[in-house]
Amino acid sequence: MGDSKSTSEEIVLIAENVSFVCNKKELAKHSDYFKVMFEGNFVEKNQRLITLQEVDSRSLKIILTLLWDSSFVINEEDILLVLEAACMLQFPNIKEICVTRIREILAPSNCIKVWFGTEKLDIEDLHLKAKYLSLVEFNEIKDMDCLIELHLKQLHLYLSDVNLQCRCEFDVFFVCMKWWYENCLHSEKLLYENKTKNLLYLVSSLNYRALSDSDLREMLSYPDISENQDVKDLFMYFIALKNQEERYLLSELRNIVAHLLNSVDRFQQKVPCFLAQNASDDLPNKKLKVMSPDKELAVIYHDQFKRKRYYKILNKESTSHVIVYFDINSNKFKKLLDVDKGKCDKLDGFKMLSYKEFIFLFGGEYKIGRGDWNRSFWVYDNVKEKWQHKSVIPQVRRHFESCLVGEFLYIIGGAGNYRIIQENMLWYNYKTDLWSKVIMLPCPGRQIKCCAFKKNKLFLLNVNNKCGLLFNND
């Protein structure tokens, strides 16, 4: 930025003893921080050498590079430091570039770092997305080294969150102890100055209501638990409580026990969500004729009292679909996202399901009877805010039943080519991107309902034959 000759507009920024030759006008043009510095009544206004405190020199170099080349790609290891520097020095365009880049690369391997990094910068949308991903992807994150790098308070905040989605509470304990042993080796002073206090604080991340007697006894086999009398007493007290036995507890531990016993169980909040079609205000409550497909149509909405209300649907060329969800805070339905016209316009008999941060759209037929099938398996990522063509459905069908059981998506029954009823099912593993072979149903019927049963089983209810079936693909 700026030529080698010294001019009145040329200045030198110094960060961590590294010098950068810059142009005043360019800095003021892109940053409110420098605009105020150079146009206000500050001593730096007339200085040629300006030292920036608490600014990373590598981040500043990347920011200055982006000012003349916005296509420059920031490496993942630098992105949070660049974002922090952009916020501090008030470069709004650079900040937006960083936020967009982070949203694109956000994954289980970096979401916790992004969560804590963007929370302190008060970038609410990004920090909430990263936090959500951290909580729902715990089963993948728990074995990663990124947890070892957290401070004690950060780890406790993460593991004690009631929205943490873990398969079993012992996994949370295992993460606690893995962090403890790794940090004991490198930070003995930090941990052993208040060893008992820190260890009690760490294990208070657990949901003791979800731990069984055998879980607690296995935890006692860990040396740092069994050799610390206060921590051992805490675990022995919970074991006695599980077995309805009385046990004496030191007064200083009673407050901790009372707090843990009053803690809320972990849960996953779910809200109603459905696909709707944009419509104008409702028409007068009178009978309307359904017109030809290329003209305006009318739909009828029945409320809880069976009253009819007519809504006008815009013509085919301008219709659009939206996904709406119920906001429990405002007690209202709100729009989540618009669905591209090409994905479900004129599509019938398809399904939409949610899985963690994803929305699946699959199956169905365009203009029933014409053989124009939707084989695409579309996925919308709520974190990255974009659609992805994930897979191709191996067998066409519409008006089928479908549900998610763990990582498996089941497609059951429905109608296929030539309107032939499908008395079979298949399933899709989202993580491995593999489809199963089609298998016949042992008890065929046209009215079949399905749902997840316990953790990994599919329950089928055959209404025609009045029977229920359990299926496990293992």
Backbone torsions as a table, in degrees:
resi	resn	phi	psi	omega
1	MET	NA	109.2	-179.4
2	GLY	97.5	149.6	-177.4
3	ASP	-86.6	177.9	-175.1
4	SER	-74.9	-22.2	179.4
5	LYS	-75.9	140.8	179.5
6	SER	-75.9	126.8	176.5
7	THR	-129.9	172.6	-179.9
8	SER	-68.9	-21.0	179.9
9	GLU	-91.5	-6.5	-176.5
10	GLU	-92.1	129.8	177.4
11	ILE	-133.4	171.6	177.8
12	VAL	-125.0	120.0	174.7
13	LEU	-92.7	136.5	-179.1
14	ILE	-120.9	122.7	176.6
15	ALA	-133.4	123.4	-178.2
16	GLU	52.9	42.2	177.9
17	ASN	66.8	15.0	175.8
18	VAL	-107.7	131.7	-175.4
19	SER	-100.5	142.1	178.4
20	PHE	-133.0	119.5	177.2
21	VAL	-79.3	126.4	-174.4
22	CYS	-134.7	169.5	176.7
23	ASN	-110.2	128.1	-177.1
24	LYS	-56.5	-48.0	-175.7
25	LYS	-62.6	-39.7	179.9
26	GLU	-65.5	-42.1	178.9
27	LEU	-64.4	-46.4	-179.2
28	ALA	-65.6	-30.6	-179.5
29	LYS	-67.4	-36.0	-173.9
30	HIS	-104.6	-10.2	-175.6
31	SER	-135.2	126.2	175.6
32	ASP	-67.1	-31.0	179.5
33	TYR	-60.0	-50.0	-179.1
34	PHE	-76.5	-28.2	177.0
35	LYS	-61.5	-46.3	178.1
36	VAL	-67.2	-39.6	-178.6
37	MET	-61.2	-44.7	-174.1
38	PHE	-87.5	-21.8	-178.9
39	GLU	-104.1	-14.0	179.8
40	GLY	-91.9	-173.1	-177.9
41	ASN	-95.5	69.1	-179.5
42	PHE	-120.7	150.8	-177.7
43	VAL	-62.4	-29.9	-178.9
44	GLU	-66.9	-15.7	-175.9
45	LYS	-56.7	-37.5	-176.6
46	ASN	-109.8	10.0	178.8
47	GLN	-90.3	144.3	176.6
48	ARG	-91.6	-31.4	177.9
49	LEU	-105.0	120.0	-178.1
50	ILE	-124.1	120.3	-180.0
51	THR	-95.1	126.1	178.7
52	LEU	-99.0	122.3	-179.0
53	GLN	-86.1	143.0	174.4
54	GLU	58.2	32.3	175.8
55	VAL	-116.2	126.5	179.7
56	ASP	-69.9	128.3	-175.4
57	SER	-65.3	-37.4	179.2
58	ARG	-66.1	-39.6	178.7
59	SER	-64.7	-41.4	179.4
60	LEU	-64.0	-39.7	178.8
61	LYS	-61.3	-41.5	179.6
62	ILE	-67.0	-40.4	178.6
63	ILE	-60.8	-45.7	-179.7
64	LEU	-66.0	-33.3	176.4
65	THR	-66.0	-41.2	-179.0
66	LEU	-67.2	-24.1	-179.9
67	LEU	-65.5	-30.6	178.6
68	TRP	-110.1	-8.4	176.4
69	ASP	-143.3	87.2	-176.7
70	SER	-69.2	-11.2	179.5
71	SER	-85.2	-5.7	179.3
72	PHE	-59.1	130.8	-177.5
73	VAL	-94.7	122.5	-179.2
74	ILE	-82.4	133.0	177.7
75	ASN	-68.2	151.2	-177.4
76	GLU	-59.9	-37.5	-177.3
77	GLU	-70.1	-17.5	-178.8
78	ASP	-100.5	-16.6	-165.0
79	ILE	-59.6	-42.2	-177.5
80	LEU	-70.5	-36.9	177.3
81	LEU	-67.2	-38.6	177.4
82	VAL	-65.8	-41.9	177.8
83	LEU	-60.6	-43.8	179.7
84	GLU	-62.6	-43.4	179.0
85	ALA	-66.5	-38.2	178.8
86	ALA	-64.5	-37.3	177.3
87	CYS	-69.7	-42.5	-178.7
88	MET	-65.2	-42.8	-177.4
89	LEU	-92.2	2.9	173.3
90	GLN	58.2	57.4	170.5
91	PHE	-104.0	89.7	-173.9
92	PRO	-61.6	-38.1	-179.5
93	ASN	-68.2	-39.5	177.6
94	ILE	-66.6	-39.0	177.1
95	LYS	-59.8	-43.7	-179.8
96	GLU	-66.2	-38.2	176.2
97	ILE	-60.6	-42.8	179.6
98	CYS	-65.3	-45.3	-179.3
99	VAL	-61.4	-43.6	178.6
100	THR	-63.0	-43.4	179.7
101	ARG	-64.3	-42.9	179.9
102	ILE	-64.5	-40.5	179.2
103	ARG	-61.2	-35.8	-179.3
104	GLU	-70.3	-36.7	-174.8
105	ILE	-99.4	0.5	-177.2
106	LEU	-59.1	126.7	-175.4
107	ALA	-153.5	167.8	178.3
108	PRO	-54.4	-30.8	-177.1
109	SER	-70.8	-21.3	-176.4
110	ASN	-128.2	-2.4	-171.4
111	CYS	-65.4	-34.1	-179.6
112	ILE	-68.2	-42.0	177.5
113	LYS	-62.3	-41.2	178.5
114	VAL	-66.5	-40.5	179.4
115	TRP	-54.3	-57.5	-175.7
116	PHE	-71.8	-30.3	179.4
117	GLY	-70.2	-41.5	-178.2
118	THR	-84.2	-22.2	178.1
119	GLU	-65.5	-42.3	-179.7
120	LYS	-70.6	-20.5	177.3
121	LEU	-90.7	-0.7	178.1
122	ASP	60.3	40.0	173.5
123	ILE	-98.2	83.7	-165.1
124	GLU	-61.4	-48.4	-176.1
125	ASP	-58.2	-47.2	-178.2
126	LEU	-70.8	-39.4	-178.9
127	HIS	-67.6	-35.1	177.8
128	LEU	-70.8	-37.1	176.4
129	LYS	-64.1	-44.3	-180.0
130	ALA	-66.3	-39.3	178.4
131	LYS	-65.1	-43.9	179.1
132	TYR	-59.3	-46.1	-179.6
133	LEU	-63.3	-38.1	178.5
134	SER	-61.6	-38.8	-175.5
135	LEU	-78.0	-39.2	-176.7
136	VAL	-81.9	-21.0	-178.2
137	GLU	-103.8	25.5	-178.8
138	PHE	-56.4	-40.0	-176.6
139	ASN	-63.9	-22.1	174.6
140	GLU	-92.1	-34.2	-175.9
141	ILE	-76.1	-29.6	-171.3
142	LYS	-56.4	-24.6	-179.5
143	ASP	-98.1	4.8	-177.2
144	MET	-92.0	152.5	-178.8
145	ASP	-74.1	-13.3	-178.5
146	CYS	-61.0	-25.7	179.0
147	LEU	-72.0	-31.4	-179.6
148	ILE	-65.4	-28.9	-176.5
149	GLU	-78.2	-10.5	-178.0
150	LEU	-73.4	152.4	170.3
151	HIS	-74.2	162.0	-177.9
152	LEU	-56.0	-46.0	-178.4
153	LYS	-66.4	-36.8	178.4
154	GLN	-65.5	-44.4	179.5
155	LEU	-62.8	-42.9	178.8
156	HIS	-62.7	-42.6	179.3
157	LEU	-60.6	-40.5	-179.2
158	TYR	-70.2	-53.0	-173.8
159	LEU	-71.8	-24.9	-178.1
160	SER	-88.8	-4.0	-179.0
161	ASP	-64.3	131.4	-177.0
162	VAL	-67.5	-17.8	-180.0
163	ASN	-91.4	4.2	178.0
164	LEU	-65.0	124.8	-176.6
165	GLN	-97.5	96.5	-179.8
166	CYS	-117.2	147.3	179.6
167	ARG	-70.4	-39.2	176.7
168	CYS	-149.1	151.7	-174.9
169	GLU	-68.9	-22.4	179.1
170	PHE	-65.1	-28.7	176.3
171	ASP	-61.9	-36.2	178.6
172	VAL	-66.7	-42.4	177.3
173	PHE	-61.6	-41.6	-179.8
174	PHE	-60.8	-40.3	177.1
175	VAL	-64.0	-41.6	178.5
176	CYS	-56.5	-49.4	-175.6
177	MET	-72.5	-34.3	176.4
178	LYS	-62.4	-45.0	176.8
179	TRP	-61.6	-43.1	-176.9
180	TRP	-60.7	-49.8	-177.3
181	TYR	-68.0	-39.6	179.0
182	GLU	-64.3	-41.0	-178.0
183	ASN	-81.0	-21.2	174.6
184	CYS	-64.6	-36.9	-177.6
185	LEU	-70.4	-32.8	-174.5
186	HIS	-105.2	-17.0	-176.5
187	SER	-138.0	58.4	-175.8
188	GLU	-61.1	-41.5	-179.2
189	LYS	-62.2	-43.1	-177.9
190	LEU	-60.7	-42.0	-174.0
191	LEU	-87.5	-37.3	-171.1
192	TYR	-87.8	-10.6	173.4
193	GLU	-64.4	-38.1	176.8
194	ASN	-132.4	56.7	-172.3
195	LYS	-57.2	-51.5	-177.1
196	THR	-63.2	-44.9	-179.9
197	LYS	-61.3	-44.8	-178.9
198	ASN	-68.0	-38.8	-180.0
199	LEU	-69.1	-39.7	176.1
200	LEU	-63.7	-39.5	178.5
201	TYR	-64.1	-38.5	-178.9
202	LEU	-68.2	-48.2	-177.0
203	VAL	-75.7	-9.8	174.9
204	SER	-74.9	-3.3	174.5
205	SER	-71.8	-18.4	-174.3
206	LEU	-77.7	151.7	172.1
207	ASN	-95.0	97.4	-173.1
208	TYR	-69.6	-18.2	176.8
209	ARG	-66.9	-29.2	-176.2
210	ALA	-90.5	-3.2	-178.5
211	LEU	-91.8	135.3	178.7
212	SER	-88.3	170.9	177.5
213	ASP	-58.7	-43.5	-179.0
214	SER	-67.5	-34.7	176.0
215	ASP	-60.7	-48.5	-177.9
216	LEU	-63.8	-38.9	178.5
217	ARG	-68.0	-36.3	176.8
218	GLU	-67.5	-36.2	178.0
219	MET	-63.9	-33.0	178.9
220	LEU	-67.0	-15.9	179.7
221	SER	-77.2	-13.1	177.5
222	TYR	-74.2	129.0	-173.9
223	PRO	-51.7	-46.7	-176.2
224	ASP	-69.6	-17.5	175.4
225	ILE	-84.3	-49.6	-175.8
226	SER	-70.6	-26.6	-176.4
227	GLU	-91.4	-6.7	177.1
228	ASN	-103.8	112.2	-170.3
229	GLN	-61.8	-41.8	-178.9
230	ASP	-65.6	-44.4	179.8
231	VAL	-67.7	-39.5	177.9
232	LYS	-62.6	-43.3	178.4
233	ASP	-60.4	-38.4	179.0
234	LEU	-61.3	-46.6	-179.5
235	PHE	-67.9	-39.2	179.1
236	MET	-66.0	-33.1	178.0
237	TYR	-65.8	-43.0	179.0
238	PHE	-67.6	-33.1	175.9
239	ILE	-64.8	-44.0	178.0
240	ALA	-62.9	-38.0	180.0
241	LEU	-65.0	-39.6	178.1
242	LYS	-62.3	-33.1	-178.0
243	ASN	-98.2	12.7	178.1
244	GLN	55.8	43.7	177.9
245	GLU	-113.3	155.9	178.2
246	GLU	-93.2	142.5	179.3
247	ARG	-150.4	136.8	180.0
248	TYR	-73.4	142.9	179.7
249	LEU	-137.1	135.7	178.6
250	LEU	-59.4	145.6	-174.4
251	SER	-59.6	-35.5	-177.8
252	GLU	-68.8	-18.3	178.9
253	LEU	-93.0	-13.7	-175.8
254	ARG	-64.7	-38.0	178.7
255	ASN	-63.2	-39.2	178.9
256	ILE	-64.5	-44.3	179.6
257	VAL	-62.9	-43.7	-179.4
258	ALA	-61.6	-40.4	178.9
259	HIS	-65.1	-44.1	-177.9
260	LEU	-68.9	-34.8	179.6
261	LEU	-71.3	-25.7	-179.8
262	ASN	-93.3	2.7	-178.4
263	SER	-70.0	155.3	-178.4
264	VAL	-86.4	138.3	177.0
265	ASP	-63.4	153.6	177.1
266	ARG	-68.3	144.7	179.8
267	PHE	-153.5	163.5	176.5
268	GLN	-118.8	114.6	-178.1
269	GLN	-74.4	129.9	178.3
270	LYS	-124.9	144.3	179.1
271	VAL	-129.8	150.8	177.1
272	PRO	-61.4	141.0	-178.5
273	CYS	-147.8	133.1	-179.4
274	PHE	-150.2	165.7	179.3
275	LEU	-90.9	132.9	179.6
276	ALA	-133.5	165.1	179.2
277	GLN	-111.1	131.2	178.9
278	ASN	-57.6	134.5	179.9
279	ALA	-143.1	157.9	176.6
280	SER	-82.2	-176.8	178.4
281	ASP	-59.2	151.9	-176.5
282	ASP	-65.1	145.7	-179.3
283	LEU	-81.8	168.8	176.6
284	PRO	-55.2	145.7	-174.7
285	ASN	-76.3	78.2	177.0
286	LYS	-143.6	162.7	-175.9
287	LYS	-67.3	131.8	178.5
288	LEU	-118.3	145.4	177.7
289	LYS	-88.1	138.4	175.4
290	VAL	-78.2	123.8	-174.1
291	MET	-96.1	-177.9	-177.7
292	SER	-65.4	156.1	-174.0
293	PRO	-56.9	-27.6	-176.9
294	ASP	-88.1	1.8	178.0
295	LYS	-116.2	-172.2	-177.5
296	GLU	-71.7	143.4	178.7
297	LEU	-114.6	168.3	174.3
298	ALA	-130.2	143.6	175.9
299	VAL	-119.2	155.3	-178.4
300	ILE	-113.7	129.7	176.5
301	TYR	-108.2	128.3	177.6
302	HIS	-103.4	124.0	177.7
303	ASP	-87.4	-173.5	-174.6
304	GLN	-65.7	-17.4	178.5
305	PHE	-100.4	14.9	177.7
306	LYS	67.2	18.2	177.3
307	ARG	-82.0	142.7	-179.1
308	LYS	-93.0	141.7	174.0
309	ARG	-137.9	130.3	-174.6
310	TYR	-96.4	136.2	176.7
311	TYR	-121.9	138.1	178.4
312	LYS	-85.1	131.4	174.0
313	ILE	-103.1	133.5	-178.9
314	LEU	-66.4	163.3	-175.8
315	ASN	-61.7	162.6	-170.4
316	LYS	-56.5	-37.0	-174.8
317	GLU	-67.2	-26.9	-173.6
318	SER	-113.3	5.0	179.7
319	THR	-70.8	150.9	175.3
320	SER	-146.7	151.5	-179.9
321	HIS	-106.4	147.5	178.0
322	VAL	-131.8	149.8	172.4
323	ILE	-101.3	125.0	-179.5
324	VAL	-115.6	152.4	178.6
325	TYR	-133.1	161.8	-179.6
326	PHE	-95.6	119.2	178.8
327	ASP	-88.3	110.6	-175.5
328	ILE	-69.7	-21.2	-179.7
329	ASN	-75.2	-42.3	179.7
330	SER	-94.7	-8.9	-178.9
331	ASN	61.2	36.8	-179.2
332	LYS	-139.2	157.9	172.0
333	PHE	-82.7	139.0	-180.0
334	LYS	-132.8	154.6	179.5
335	LYS	-75.0	131.6	175.4
336	LEU	-92.4	-50.1	179.3
337	LEU	-163.8	157.9	172.1
338	ASP	-86.2	140.5	177.4
339	VAL	-99.9	131.6	-179.9
340	ASP	-53.0	139.3	-177.2
341	LYS	-56.5	-37.8	-176.3
342	GLY	-72.1	-15.0	-174.9
343	LYS	-80.5	-39.5	-176.6
344	CYS	-137.0	5.0	176.8
345	ASP	-68.7	128.7	-177.9
346	LYS	66.9	12.6	178.5
347	LEU	-95.2	132.7	-177.0
348	ASP	-127.0	147.2	175.2
349	GLY	74.9	23.3	179.5
350	PHE	-96.0	176.6	179.4
351	LYS	-129.3	150.5	170.1
352	MET	-130.6	126.7	179.1
353	LEU	-133.2	155.8	177.5
354	SER	-109.1	143.8	178.3
355	TYR	-143.4	110.2	-176.8
356	LYS	53.6	-119.9	-179.0
357	GLU	-92.5	10.6	-174.6
358	PHE	-110.2	154.4	170.7
359	ILE	-122.4	125.6	-179.9
360	PHE	-98.3	139.0	173.3
361	LEU	-131.1	121.3	-173.3
362	PHE	-158.4	161.4	175.7
363	GLY	74.8	-177.3	176.9
364	GLY	97.3	173.2	-178.6
365	GLU	-135.7	136.6	175.7
366	TYR	-81.6	122.8	-179.4
367	LYS	52.9	85.4	-173.6
368	ILE	-48.6	134.8	176.7
369	GLY	97.0	-8.5	-177.9
370	ARG	-98.0	-3.5	177.5
371	GLY	74.2	17.1	178.8
372	ASP	-95.7	90.5	-171.5
373	TRP	-92.6	150.8	174.0
374	ASN	-93.5	105.1	177.8
375	ARG	-94.3	-6.9	-176.0
376	SER	-76.5	139.3	173.4
377	PHE	-110.2	100.7	-176.7
378	TRP	-92.8	144.2	178.5
379	VAL	-130.9	127.5	174.7
380	TYR	-103.7	124.9	179.1
381	ASP	-95.1	111.3	-177.9
382	ASN	-68.7	-22.5	179.4
383	VAL	-78.8	-48.8	-178.7
384	LYS	-86.5	-9.8	176.0
385	GLU	57.7	51.3	177.3
386	LYS	-156.5	155.6	177.7
387	TRP	-88.9	148.8	176.3
388	GLN	-137.0	135.6	174.4
389	HIS	-81.3	100.3	-170.6
390	LYS	-82.7	-43.0	-173.5
391	SER	-158.0	178.8	176.2
392	VAL	-121.4	127.7	-179.0
393	ILE	-72.1	126.2	-175.0
394	PRO	-70.8	-21.8	-179.3
395	GLN	-135.0	128.2	-177.4
396	VAL	-75.3	146.5	174.7
397	ARG	-172.7	160.4	177.9
398	ARG	-140.5	165.5	179.4
399	HIS	48.7	50.9	-179.5
400	PHE	-107.4	171.9	173.5
401	GLU	-100.1	149.6	-178.5
402	SER	-154.4	146.8	174.9
403	CYS	-158.4	163.3	179.3
404	LEU	-105.3	133.3	174.6
405	VAL	-127.5	102.7	-175.1
406	GLY	63.8	-122.1	-179.1
407	GLU	-95.5	6.2	-175.8
408	PHE	-108.4	133.8	175.9
409	LEU	-106.1	121.1	-178.0
410	TYR	-100.7	137.5	174.4
411	ILE	-120.0	120.2	-169.7
412	ILE	-128.6	132.4	174.5
413	GLY	64.2	-149.4	-179.4
414	GLY	93.2	-170.1	-179.9
415	ALA	-117.4	141.7	-179.6
416	GLY	-114.4	-150.8	178.8
417	ASN	-55.7	141.4	178.8
418	TYR	59.7	24.5	176.9
419	ARG	62.2	25.1	178.8
420	ILE	-75.9	128.1	179.1
421	ILE	-67.6	130.7	-178.3
422	GLN	-94.3	112.4	178.8
423	GLU	-99.7	52.9	-177.5
424	ASN	-151.5	-177.5	177.4
425	MET	-152.5	163.6	173.6
426	LEU	-147.9	168.2	-179.8
427	TRP	-143.3	162.8	-174.1
428	TYR	-130.4	129.1	175.2
429	ASN	-93.6	110.1	-174.5
430	TYR	-64.0	-38.0	-176.0
431	LYS	-71.4	-39.5	-178.6
432	THR	-93.0	-10.0	-179.1
433	ASP	59.8	40.9	-179.3
434	LEU	-120.2	138.0	175.9
435	TRP	-100.4	146.4	177.2
436	SER	-82.8	173.0	170.0
437	LYS	-77.3	158.8	177.0
438	VAL	-77.0	129.4	177.5
439	ILE	-120.3	146.8	-178.6
440	MET	-77.3	146.2	175.8
441	LEU	-78.0	135.7	-178.7
442	PRO	-68.7	-22.8	-177.5
443	CYS	-134.3	84.2	-173.9
444	PRO	-65.5	153.8	177.9
445	GLY	178.7	153.8	-176.7
446	ARG	-83.3	-23.9	-178.9
447	GLN	-106.0	90.3	-179.4
448	ILE	-121.6	132.1	175.8
449	LYS	-117.6	154.7	-177.4
450	CYS	-143.5	157.1	175.6
451	CYS	-163.4	166.5	176.0
452	ALA	-77.6	141.7	178.7
453	PHE	-123.2	120.6	-174.7
454	LYS	56.9	-132.8	-172.6
455	LYS	-95.4	-37.3	-170.2
456	ASN	-139.4	24.2	-178.1
457	LYS	-120.6	148.0	176.6
458	LEU	-100.0	130.2	177.0
459	PHE	-108.5	125.7	177.8
460	LEU	-111.7	129.9	175.8
461	LEU	-111.4	114.2	178.4
462	ASN	-94.3	104.8	-176.1
463	VAL	-68.9	-37.8	-178.7
464	ASN	-61.8	-47.1	-175.6
465	ASN	-97.0	2.7	177.1
466	LYS	52.7	54.3	178.5
467	CYS	-143.2	155.0	178.2
468	GLY	-118.9	142.9	-177.4
469	LEU	-130.3	143.1	174.2
470	LEU	-110.2	140.3	-179.6
471	PHE	-135.6	135.1	175.9
472	ASN	-130.8	118.6	-175.4
473	ASN	-76.3	-0.8	175.0
474	ASP	-72.9	NA	NA
